[in-house]
Amino acid sequence: MSDIPRVPLLIGGELVQSETTEWRDVIDPATQEVVARVPFATPAEVERAVANAKEAFKTWRNTSQAKRRQIMVDFAQLLREHTPKIAEAISREHGKTLPDAEGEVARGLEGVDHAVSANTLQLGDYAENAATGIDVYSVIQPLGVCAGITAFNFPVMLPCWMFPIAVTCGNTFVYKPSEQDPTASLMVAQLALEAGLPPGVLNVVHGGPDVANALCDHPDIKAVSFIGSTRVGTEIYRRSSNAGKRCQAMMGAKNHSVIMPDADREAALNSMLGAAFGAAGERCMAISVLVLVGEAQKWLPDFVERARKLKINVGTDRQADLGPLISPAAKQRVEGFIQKGVDEGAELLLDGRGVKVAGYEKGNFVGPTVFSGVKAGMSIYREEIFGPVLSVVLVDTLEEAVAFINANPNGNGTSIFTQDGGHARYFQNNIDVGQVGINIPIPVPVAWFSFTGSRASKLGDLGPNGRQSIYFWTQTKTVTARWQAHSREVNTTISMK
């Protein structure tokens, strides 16, 4: 046990071995081997991280925009250089395939590249002689100490949606990654310090609900960003808001994709295979409901056969289409939902239970699973399964498809496959979902556009990335100034002339 590496905290620019007595094993999901041990930080360690961030803010807020920008440029280059090593850590602790892990780092890099442009977005306004001899202008200033809390499914991309733009705007940051796969997140933070972030600007603390709650409650933290489940996100938003903080919470999803009869059949079906079963379905933007319209329903048997042929293996196999789920508990939960689908009367066209991979018999593998005849009241439709389980719904018209999707409480992402511009335009105008894809299965926008989930998938007005992230991590100060001889007249009104 002593040979198992212990994941350190990152406080004040230094890697710190926690003094906690509470540790969690980090498990390789393909083998159940313990690959690391992660601490649940003590209250004193969390306090120390926040205090370091608060102290660093005094000087970091006054660091020039040019220097902050250059650090992000250098950070992006380091991420590119270290992508293979980071991807290996993701695959080892999360289970996703190496190509998928490398793709995650690339999407995280978009967030860093967006931070490079923050100085062009962090501009105020100026009005000369708004009133006689009076100028009015606004300045965009950082908030102070900020915090981020993320789920396990994207240990690199999600923090790169948070701290790069936050610190480039002049804030300091305390980050809590998932305790299930913390190593890649810590590696990324270390590279940010190597790129030039001063000690205390970025800190990393590990732990569970107690650590998350401490960040939400701490009076010195001004804003909290969260990406994860609806249950946890709702509590994070409530606690943070009650403590007077700004909060954004991107939460659960039930993402639908519509295939019209006029769609490019090959492109649509192949896109759905990746969208439904890539990363073993452990994506908040995974397509978990396929809506087949009219004659497109005849394509279902072909789709099932294609799904049956997907390769399931350990993530280091570059030919694998999907790897294991994150934990035995996740596997048990997903297989439990499959049984619920059967019990509630859905037609099980492809059963992913009982998968065994040679040499990795203890792995948390669940294969592609397809249900047809799914109804809105079924558990497999109502709840987010977070596994490679696809529910297929059959409708006659596009209007019926749109109404069905809009009746779902979630509004994270949706897509349509069609070659008819009228169908596409009707869909994008009438669908009540934050991210919309047209012939794109998973419509996660590039990072210089904001992530815009809606309804039950999001709490808070402002989302990550894009212009909204600038607004979230800053505050506007408006100054009204007169630089001339004071008027000798008495003005008892509120008018400015």
C-alpha positions in Angstrom: 0.0 0.0 0.0 2.9 2.3 0.7 4.0 2.1 -3.0 0.7 3.6 -4.2 1.1 7.3 -5.0 -0.7 9.8 -2.9 -2.2 12.7 -4.8 -1.1 16.0 -3.3 -3.0 19.3 -2.8 -1.8 22.4 -4.6 -1.7 25.4 -2.2 0.3 28.6 -2.6 2.2 27.3 -5.6 3.4 24.2 -3.8 2.4 20.5 -3.8 1.3 19.7 -0.3 0.8 16.3 1.2 -2.5 16.4 3.1 -2.6 15.7 6.8 -6.1 14.2 6.6 -7.0 10.8 7.9 -9.6 10.3 5.2 -8.4 8.9 1.9 -10.1 7.4 -1.1 -8.7 4.9 -3.5 -8.5 5.9 -7.2 -9.3 2.8 -9.2 -8.4 1.8 -12.8 -11.9 1.0 -14.0 -10.6 -1.7 -16.4 -8.7 -3.7 -13.7 -9.9 -2.5 -10.3 -6.3 -1.9 -9.5 -5.7 1.0 -7.0 -3.5 3.5 -9.0 -3.5 6.4 -6.5 -4.9 7.6 -3.2 -6.6 10.9 -3.0 -7.1 12.9 0.2 -10.2 14.5 1.5 -8.7 17.8 2.5 -9.2 19.0 6.1 -11.1 22.2 6.9 -7.7 23.8 7.8 -6.3 22.9 4.4 -9.3 24.3 2.5 -9.0 27.5 4.6 -5.3 27.7 3.8 -6.0 27.4 0.1 -8.6 30.2 0.2 -6.3 32.4 2.3 -3.5 32.0 -0.2 -5.9 32.9 -3.1 -7.1 35.9 -1.2 -3.6 37.1 -0.5 -2.5 36.5 -4.2 -5.5 38.5 -5.4 -4.0 41.7 -4.0 -1.2 41.7 -6.6 -2.7 39.5 -9.3 -5.6 41.8 -9.9 -3.1 44.6 -10.8 -1.0 42.4 -13.0 -1.2 43.7 -16.6 -3.6 42.2 -19.0 -0.7 41.6 -21.4 1.2 39.5 -18.8 -1.9 37.4 -18.0 -2.5 36.8 -21.6 1.1 35.7 -22.2 0.8 33.2 -19.4 -2.2 31.7 -21.1 -0.3 31.5 -24.4 2.5 29.6 -22.7 0.0 27.4 -20.8 -1.7 26.4 -24.0 1.7 25.4 -25.5 2.5 23.3 -22.4 -0.9 21.6 -22.7 -0.2 20.7 -26.3 3.3 19.3 -25.5 2.0 17.2 -22.6 -1.2 15.9 -24.2 -0.1 12.3 -24.5 0.9 12.1 -20.8 -2.3 13.8 -19.7 -4.4 11.6 -21.9 -2.8 8.5 -20.4 -3.8 9.7 -16.9 -7.4 10.3 -18.0 -7.7 6.9 -19.6 -6.1 5.1 -16.6 -8.4 6.7 -14.0 -11.6 7.4 -16.0 -11.5 4.5 -18.6 -12.2 6.4 -21.8 -10.2 5.5 -24.8 -6.9 7.3 -25.5 -8.2 8.9 -28.7 -11.2 10.2 -26.8 -8.9 11.4 -23.9 -6.7 13.2 -26.4 -9.8 14.8 -27.9 -10.8 16.0 -24.4 -7.5 17.8 -23.9 -8.0 19.4 -27.3 -11.4 20.7 -26.3 -9.9 21.9 -23.0 -7.3 23.8 -25.1 -10.1 25.7 -26.7 -11.0 27.1 -23.3 -7.4 28.2 -22.8 -7.2 29.8 -26.2 -10.4 31.7 -25.4 -8.8 33.0 -22.3 -6.0 34.4 -24.5 -8.6 36.7 -26.0 -10.1 37.8 -22.7 -8.4 41.3 -22.8 -10.3 42.1 -26.0 -13.6 41.2 -24.3 -12.9 42.8 -20.9 -13.5 46.3 -22.2 -15.6 49.0 -20.6 -17.6 51.9 -22.1 -16.9 55.6 -22.2 -19.1 58.6 -22.8 -17.5 62.0 -22.9 -19.7 64.9 -21.9 -22.6 62.6 -21.0 -23.7 65.8 -19.2 -22.0 69.2 -19.4 -18.4 68.7 -18.3 -19.2 65.2 -17.0 -17.8 62.0 -18.3 -19.3 58.5 -17.6 -17.4 55.3 -18.0 -17.5 51.7 -16.9 -14.6 49.4 -16.0 -14.7 45.6 -15.9 -13.0 44.3 -12.8 -12.3 40.9 -11.3 -14.5 39.6 -8.4 -11.8 38.2 -6.1 -11.4 34.6 -5.0 -13.4 32.2 -7.1 -14.0 28.4 -7.0 -14.8 25.6 -9.4 -16.2 22.1 -8.7 -16.4 19.5 -11.5 -17.6 16.0 -12.2 -15.5 13.0 -13.1 -16.4 12.7 -16.8 -14.1 15.4 -18.2 -11.2 16.0 -15.7 -9.4 18.3 -18.1 -12.0 20.0 -20.3 -14.2 21.1 -17.5 -11.6 22.9 -15.4 -10.3 24.5 -18.6 -13.7 26.0 -19.0 -13.3 27.6 -15.6 -10.0 28.7 -14.2 -8.2 29.9 -17.4 -10.8 32.6 -18.2 -11.3 33.4 -14.5 -7.6 34.1 -13.7 -7.1 35.9 -17.0 -9.8 38.3 -15.9 -7.8 39.0 -12.7 -9.4 36.6 -10.2 -7.7 33.9 -8.1 -9.0 30.4 -8.0 -9.6 27.4 -5.8 -10.5 24.2 -7.7 -12.0 20.9 -6.5 -11.8 18.2 -9.1 -13.6 14.9 -8.8 -12.1 12.5 -6.3 -12.6 9.6 -8.7 -10.0 10.7 -11.3 -8.0 13.7 -9.9 -4.6 13.1 -11.4 -5.1 14.7 -14.8 -6.8 17.8 -13.3 -3.8 18.3 -11.0 -1.4 17.9 -13.9 -3.2 20.6 -15.8 -3.0 22.9 -12.8 0.7 22.3 -12.4 1.3 23.2 -16.1 -0.6 26.5 -15.5 1.9 27.3 -12.7 4.8 26.3 -14.9 3.5 28.7 -17.5 3.8 31.5 -15.0 0.8 31.8 -12.7 2.1 33.2 -9.4 1.8 31.2 -6.2 -1.7 31.3 -4.8 -3.5 32.3 -8.0 -4.5 28.7 -8.7 -5.0 26.2 -5.8 -6.3 22.6 -5.9 -8.1 20.9 -3.0 -9.5 17.4 -3.1 -12.4 15.9 -1.3 -16.1 15.1 -1.3 -19.3 17.0 -0.3 -17.7 18.5 2.8 -15.0 20.2 0.8 -17.5 21.4 -1.8 -19.8 22.8 0.9 -16.9 24.6 2.5 -16.2 26.4 -0.8 -19.8 27.3 -1.2 -20.1 28.7 2.3 -16.7 30.4 2.6 -17.2 34.2 2.9 -14.1 35.0 1.0 -15.2 33.2 -2.2 -17.2 35.4 -4.5 -18.3 33.0 -7.3 -18.7 29.3 -7.7 -18.9 27.4 -11.0 -20.2 23.8 -11.0 -20.6 21.2 -13.7 -22.1 17.8 -12.7 -25.3 16.1 -11.7 -28.6 17.8 -11.1 -28.8 16.6 -7.5 -25.4 18.0 -6.6 -25.7 21.1 -8.8 -29.0 22.1 -7.2 -27.4 21.9 -3.7 -24.3 23.8 -4.9 -26.4 26.6 -6.4 -28.6 26.8 -3.3 -25.7 26.9 -0.8 -23.7 29.4 -2.9 -26.7 31.7 -3.5 -27.7 31.6 0.1 -24.1 32.7 1.0 -24.4 35.7 -1.3 -22.2 34.3 -4.1 -22.6 34.4 -7.8 -23.1 30.8 -9.1 -23.5 28.9 -12.3 -24.5 25.2 -12.2 -24.5 23.2 -15.4 -26.4 20.0 -14.5 -28.1 16.9 -15.8 -29.4 16.2 -19.3 -31.6 14.0 -21.4 -30.4 14.8 -24.9 -32.4 13.9 -28.0 -31.4 13.6 -31.6 -34.0 13.6 -34.4 -33.4 11.8 -37.7 -35.6 12.9 -40.6 -36.3 10.6 -43.5 -34.4 13.0 -45.8 -31.2 12.8 -43.8 -27.9 11.4 -45.1 -28.4 7.9 -43.8 -24.8 6.9 -43.4 -23.8 10.1 -41.8 -26.7 10.1 -39.4 -26.4 6.5 -38.2 -22.6 6.7 -37.8 -22.9 10.0 -36.0 -25.4 8.5 -33.6 -23.2 5.6 -32.8 -20.5 7.9 -31.5 -22.9 10.3 -29.8 -24.8 7.6 -27.9 -22.0 5.2 -27.0 -18.7 7.1 -27.1 -17.0 7.4 -23.7 -19.4 4.7 -22.7 -22.2 7.3 -22.6 -20.5 9.1 -19.7 -21.0 12.6 -21.2 -23.5 15.2 -20.1 -24.0 15.9 -23.8 -24.3 12.3 -24.9 -27.3 11.6 -27.0 -29.5 9.2 -25.0 -32.7 9.5 -26.9 -33.0 8.9 -30.6 -36.3 10.2 -32.3 -36.9 8.5 -35.6 -39.4 10.4 -37.8 -41.6 8.6 -40.4 -39.7 6.5 -42.9 -36.5 6.9 -40.9 -37.9 4.3 -38.5 -37.0 1.6 -41.1 -33.3 2.4 -40.4 -33.5 1.1 -36.8 -32.5 -2.5 -37.5 -29.4 -1.3 -39.4 -28.4 1.0 -36.5 -28.7 -1.8 -34.0 -26.5 -4.1 -36.1 -23.9 -1.3 -36.3 -24.0 -0.8 -32.6 -23.6 -4.5 -32.0 -20.3 -4.4 -33.9 -18.7 -1.7 -31.8 -15.5 -2.8 -30.1 -15.4 -2.8 -26.3 -12.0 -2.9 -24.7 -9.6 -1.2 -22.3 -9.0 2.4 -23.1 -5.4 2.0 -24.1 -6.6 0.0 -27.1 -6.7 2.6 -29.8 -9.1 0.6 -31.9 -11.7 0.4 -29.1 -14.9 2.3 -29.6 -15.7 2.5 -25.9 -14.0 1.5 -22.6 -15.3 0.7 -19.1 -17.5 2.8 -16.9 -15.9 4.8 -14.1 -16.7 2.5 -11.2 -18.5 -0.8 -10.2 -21.3 1.4 -8.7 -21.7 3.1 -12.1 -21.9 -0.3 -13.8 -24.4 -1.6 -11.3 -26.6 1.6 -11.7 -26.6 1.4 -15.5 -27.4 -2.3 -15.6 -30.2 -1.6 -13.1 -31.7 0.9 -15.5 -31.5 -1.7 -18.3 -33.5 -4.1 -16.2 -36.0 -1.3 -15.3 -36.5 -0.7 -19.0 -37.3 -4.4 -19.5 -39.7 -4.4 -16.5 -41.5 -1.3 -17.7 -42.2 -2.8 -21.2 -39.6 -1.2 -23.5 -38.4 -3.5 -26.2 -34.7 -4.4 -25.6 -33.1 -4.7 -29.1 -29.5 -4.8 -27.9 -28.4 -5.8 -24.4 -25.0 -4.5 -23.2 -25.0 -6.4 -19.9 -22.6 -9.3 -19.2 -19.8 -8.0 -21.3 -16.4 -9.6 -20.6 -13.2 -8.4 -22.0 -10.3 -10.9 -22.2 -7.7 -10.1 -19.7 -9.9 -7.5 -18.0 -12.6 -9.6 -16.6 -13.0 -7.4 -13.5 -13.6 -4.3 -15.7 -16.7 -2.1 -15.4 -17.8 -2.9 -19.0 -21.3 -2.3 -20.3 -21.9 -2.6 -24.0 -24.1 -0.6 -26.3 -27.7 -1.0 -25.3 -30.7 -0.1 -27.4 -34.4 0.1 -26.4 -37.3 0.7 -28.7 -40.9 1.5 -27.9 -39.8 3.9 -25.1 -42.5 6.0 -23.6 -42.2 9.3 -21.7 -43.2 7.8 -18.3 -40.5 5.1 -18.3 -37.5 5.4 -15.9 -35.1 4.9 -18.8 -36.5 8.0 -20.4 -37.1 10.2 -17.3 -33.7 9.8 -15.7 -30.2 10.4 -16.8 -28.6 7.0 -17.0 -25.0 8.1 -17.8 -24.1 5.0 -19.6 -24.2 3.5 -23.2 -28.0 3.1 -23.2 -30.1 4.6 -26.0 -33.8 5.0 -25.9 -35.5 5.0 -29.3 -38.8 6.9 -29.8 -40.9 6.6 -33.0 -43.0 9.6 -34.3 -44.7 10.5 -37.5 -43.8 14.2 -37.9 -41.2 16.7 -37.1 -43.8 18.7 -35.2 -44.5 15.7 -33.0 -40.7 15.2 -32.4 -40.3 18.9 -31.3 -43.3 18.7 -28.9 -42.0 15.5 -27.4 -38.5 17.0 -26.8 -39.9 20.2 -25.4 -42.0 18.3 -22.9 -38.9 16.9 -21.3 -37.8 19.0 -18.3 -34.1 19.1 -19.4 -32.7 21.4 -22.0 -29.0 20.7 -22.4 -28.5 19.7 -26.0 -30.3 18.3 -29.0 -29.7 17.8 -32.7 -31.4 17.1 -36.0 -30.2 15.3 -39.1 -31.8 16.5 -42.3 -31.0 17.8 -45.7 -34.0 20.1 -45.7 -33.3 23.7 -44.7 -36.9 24.3 -43.8 -36.8 21.3 -41.4 -33.6 22.6 -39.8 -35.0 26.1 -39.4 -38.2 25.0 -37.9 -36.3 22.8 -35.4 -33.8 25.5 -34.3 -36.6 28.1 -33.9 -39.1 25.9 -32.0 -36.9 23.7 -29.9 -36.5 24.8 -26.2 -33.0 23.6 -25.6 -29.7 25.4 -25.0 -27.4 23.8 -27.5 -28.7 22.8 -31.0 -26.9 20.7 -33.6 -27.8 20.6 -37.3 -26.2 17.5 -38.7 -24.0 17.6 -35.7 -24.7 14.9 -33.1 -23.2 16.5 -29.9 -23.6 20.3 -30.2 -20.9 21.4 -27.7 -20.0 24.8 -29.2 -16.4 25.9 -29.6 -15.2 27.7 -26.4 -15.5 31.2 -27.8 -19.2 30.7 -27.8 -21.0 30.3 -24.5 -22.3 27.0 -23.3 -26.1 27.6 -23.0 -28.0 24.8 -21.4 -31.5 25.7 -20.4 -34.4 24.7 -18.1 -33.6 22.0 -15.6 -30.1 21.5 -17.1 -28.9 24.9 -15.8 -29.1 27.2 -12.8 -27.8 30.7 -13.1 -28.1 33.3 -15.9 -24.6 33.0 -17.3 -22.9 29.9 -18.7 -19.3 28.9 -19.1 -17.2 30.0 -22.1 -17.7 32.8 -24.6 -18.8 36.3 -23.6 -21.0 35.0 -20.8 -17.9 33.7 -19.0 -16.4 37.2 -19.0 -19.6 38.6 -17.5 -19.7 35.8 -14.9 -16.1 36.2 -13.6 -16.2 40.0 -13.5 -18.2 42.9 -12.2 -18.9 46.3 -13.8 -18.0 49.5 -12.0 -19.5 52.7 -13.4 -17.7 56.0 -12.7 -19.3 59.5 -13.2 -16.6 62.2 -13.2 -16.4 66.0 -13.6 -13.0 67.6 -14.2 -13.7 71.3 -14.4 -14.3 74.2 -12.0 -17.1 73.4 -9.7 -20.4 75.2 -10.5 -21.3 77.9 -8.1 -25.0 77.1 -8.5 -27.0 75.0 -6.1 -28.7 72.1 -7.7 -31.2 70.3 -5.5 -32.5 68.0 -8.3 -31.1 64.8 -9.6 -30.7 66.1 -13.1 -27.3 66.5 -14.8 -27.2 69.2 -17.6 
